[in-house]
């Protein structure tokens, strides 16, 4: 799939194309500027978890979802 088709299928992505669509919880925490424990708790919520996929015992967080998810948790 070429980049134009990929972008159309996924919508607007806020990161450059060399950044993967999904990253480990540890890498997602680094990108968001939060601790591993915070990102892990976001991924493990029963309701309202950060968008992720499960691959075996590993969770992979959708990179494009990190900014909006973090912004929704900001204190006013």
Secondary structure, DSSP 8 states (H G I E B T S, - for coil): --HHHHHHHH---SS-TTS-SEEEHHHHHHHHTS-HHHHHHHHH-SSS--SEEEETTEEEEEGGGHHHHHHHT---
